[in-house]
Amino acid sequence: MSRNTNFPHNLDIVPSTHPFFKLADVFAENSQREAIQAYGIAGRVWEAAYATLLYIQSPPNFSFNPPFLDTTKSPRTIIELGSGIGIVAAAIAGVINQREDLVIATDLPEVCPLLERSLNMSMSRSAHVRPLAWGDGKAGRELASEFFSGSHGRTLTHIICSDLVYFPELFAPLLRSLIQLTSSLFVRDSPQPVIVISHKVRSLVKETPFWSVFGLWFDFAPILVKVNSDVADLDDGETEDWRRLGEAADDILFVFTARRRVESLNWRVPEDDQALITGRGAWDNDDRKGDDTFESLLLMVFTSAT
């Protein structure tokens, strides 16, 4: 990626707020405004991040299926892609085991100073900042060498992706990074890392190709949430139902968990981006193909809305 994708043509964005989240000063409107001026889209807290924060910082009366951290034991090693201003990485640092677990916040090299500042100000001592442009195999190998190699190397347990599926030219590089992060460079033993990926739909036409090829390499499903009300507040015959996390949003918003398909570990990854994003290499052949999981989920959303 030779150009800085954080400053797209005609950039015109403002800081975000949320009715249920009181952001720390380092992530609040004034800080976002300054960060947007200096770092472009990386300086904003994007909408899907709030759903990710809810999942990570689970309120006492909320239950999630699956829960964020209960599926793995310490030591946990968590990598976030496209960390931006760092609000999600800071939240993760606040809930993990400070002595054993580790979160690695990554973004373009030019965004890392913003990340360093945000995480330092939020006192996220268990968080490390490293440069990782999507699709940059060399940077990925350097990250693996630093944290995941040798007899005392760690194994990757979680990958966090918050609102990353937006520019079509970045779909193949993003998928390459996900494939590399779930390879033997980063994963010593089974199971495969859990990927938490939140997404606000902005353009189905542009975004669907990513999900179509993503589903070839990764199994994924929506996270479910249930609000546990006081039994006394329920009417006779009323029950508490599981719902898709993000279902209550004004826009179409998903939060998925995903894992690498075991059979894909032996597939050849095409060097050409166009070949990769059209499904070549998946199922160990060069045919164009796609997966319909995302389209099926969308159909359920549209059906429930009518």
Residue pairs with C-beta under 8 A, 6 or more apart in sequence:
1 108
1 133
1 134
1 135
1 170
1 173
4 40
4 108
4 110
5 41
5 108
5 167
5 169
5 170
6 39
6 40
6 41
6 42
6 108
6 110
6 111
7 40
7 41
8 40
8 41
8 167
11 40
11 41
13 36
13 41
13 44
14 33
14 36
15 28
15 29
15 30
15 32
15 33
15 36
15 44
15 45
16 32
16 44
16 45
16 46
16 47
17 23
17 29
18 50
20 50
20 54
21 50
21 53
23 45
23 87
24 90
24 122
25 31
25 121
26 117
26 118
26 121
26 122
27 45
27 85
27 86
27 87
27 90
27 118
27 122
31 85
32 43
32 44
32 45
32 85
34 43
35 42
35 43
35 44
35 85
35 114
36 43
36 44
37 43
38 114
39 84
39 85
39 110
39 111
39 114
41 84
42 82
42 84
42 85
42 107
42 108
42 111
42 114
43 84
43 85
43 114
44 84
44 85
45 84
45 85
45 87
46 84
46 162
46 163
46 200
47 163
47 200
47 249
47 251
47 253
48 162
48 163
48 198
48 199
48 200
48 246
48 253
48 255
49 87
49 88
49 162
49 163
49 198
51 198
51 245
51 246
51 249
51 253
51 255
52 88
52 91
52 160
52 162
52 196
52 198
52 255
53 87
53 88
53 91
54 62
54 225
54 245
55 64
55 68
55 196
55 198
55 223
55 245
55 255
56 68
56 88
56 91
56 92
56 95
57 91
57 94
57 95
58 64
58 67
58 68
61 227
61 228
61 229
62 225
62 226
62 227
62 228
63 225
63 226
63 228
64 223
64 224
64 225
64 226
64 245
65 223
65 224
65 225
65 226
65 242
66 194
66 223
66 257
68 95
68 196
69 76
69 95
69 96
71 194
72 157
72 158
72 194
74 97
74 100
74 101
75 97
75 100
75 101
75 102
75 154
76 96
76 97
76 100
76 101
76 102
76 157
76 158
77 101
77 102
77 104
77 147
77 148
77 154
77 155
77 156
77 157
77 158
78 92
78 96
78 101
78 102
78 103
78 104
78 156
78 157
78 158
78 159
78 160
79 103
79 104
79 106
79 143
79 156
79 158
79 159
79 160
79 181
79 186
80 88
80 89
80 92
80 103
80 104
80 105
80 106
80 159
80 160
80 161
80 162
81 106
81 107
81 132
81 134
81 159
81 160
81 161
81 164
81 174
81 177
81 178
82 106
82 107
82 134
82 161
82 162
82 164
83 89
83 105
83 106
83 107
83 111
83 115
83 129
84 107
84 111
84 114
84 115
85 114
85 115
85 118
86 105
86 114
86 115
86 118
86 119
86 122
86 124
86 127
87 118
88 160
88 162
89 103
89 105
89 115
89 119
89 124
89 127
89 160
90 118
90 119
90 122
90 124
90 127
92 103
92 127
92 160
93 103
93 119
93 122
93 124
93 125
93 126
93 127
94 124
96 102
96 103
96 126
98 125
98 126
101 126
102 126
102 128
102 147
102 154
103 124
103 126
103 127
103 128
104 127
104 128
104 129
104 130
104 143
104 147
105 115
105 119
105 127
105 128
105 129
105 130
106 129
106 130
106 131
106 132
106 143
107 114
107 115
107 131
107 132
108 131
108 133
109 131
109 133
112 129
112 130
112 131
115 129
116 129
119 127
119 129
130 143
130 146
131 139
132 139
132 140
132 143
132 177
133 139
133 173
134 170
134 173
134 174
134 176
134 177
135 172
135 173
135 174
135 176
135 177
135 273
136 173
136 177
137 176
137 180
140 177
140 180
140 181
140 185
141 185
144 185
144 186
147 153
147 154
148 154
148 155
148 156
148 185
148 186
148 188
153 188
155 186
155 187
155 188
155 189
156 181
156 182
156 186
156 187
156 193
157 193
157 194
158 193
158 194
158 195
158 196
159 178
159 181
159 182
159 193
159 194
159 195
159 196
160 195
160 196
160 197
161 174
161 178
161 195
161 196
161 197
161 198
162 197
162 198
163 198
163 199
163 200
164 170
164 174
164 197
164 199
165 171
165 174
165 199
165 207
165 210
165 211
166 202
166 207
168 206
168 209
168 210
171 209
171 210
171 213
171 277
172 273
172 274
172 276
172 277
173 273
174 210
175 210
175 213
175 214
175 217
175 276
175 277
176 269
176 276
178 195
178 214
178 217
178 218
179 217
179 260
179 269
180 186
181 193
182 192
182 193
182 195
182 218
182 260
183 265
184 265
186 193
187 193
191 259
192 259
192 260
192 262
193 259
193 260
194 257
194 258
194 259
195 218
195 220
195 256
195 257
195 258
195 259
196 223
196 255
196 256
196 257
197 220
197 255
197 256
197 257
197 258
198 246
198 253
198 254
198 255
198 256
199 207
199 253
199 254
199 255
199 256
200 249
200 251
200 252
200 253
201 207
201 251
201 252
201 253
201 254
204 298
208 294
208 295
209 277
209 278
209 290
210 277
211 291
211 293
211 294
211 295
212 279
212 290
212 291
212 292
212 294
212 295
213 276
213 277
213 278
213 279
213 282
213 290
213 291
214 220
214 258
214 291
214 294
215 290
215 291
215 292
215 293
215 294
216 261
216 264
216 279
216 282
216 283
216 289
216 290
216 291
217 260
217 261
217 264
217 267
217 282
218 258
218 259
218 260
218 261
218 264
219 258
219 259
219 261
220 256
220 257
220 258
220 259
220 293
221 256
221 257
221 258
221 293
222 244
222 245
222 246
222 254
222 255
222 256
222 297
223 244
223 245
223 255
223 256
223 257
224 242
224 243
224 244
224 245
225 242
225 243
225 244
225 245
226 240
226 241
226 242
226 243
227 240
228 240
229 240
234 240
244 254
245 254
245 255
246 253
246 254
246 255
252 298
252 301
254 297
264 282
266 284
267 281
267 282
267 283
267 284
268 281
268 284
269 276
269 281
270 276
270 280
270 281
270 286
275 281
275 286
278 288
278 289
279 287
279 288
279 289
279 290
280 286
280 287
280 288
282 289
283 289
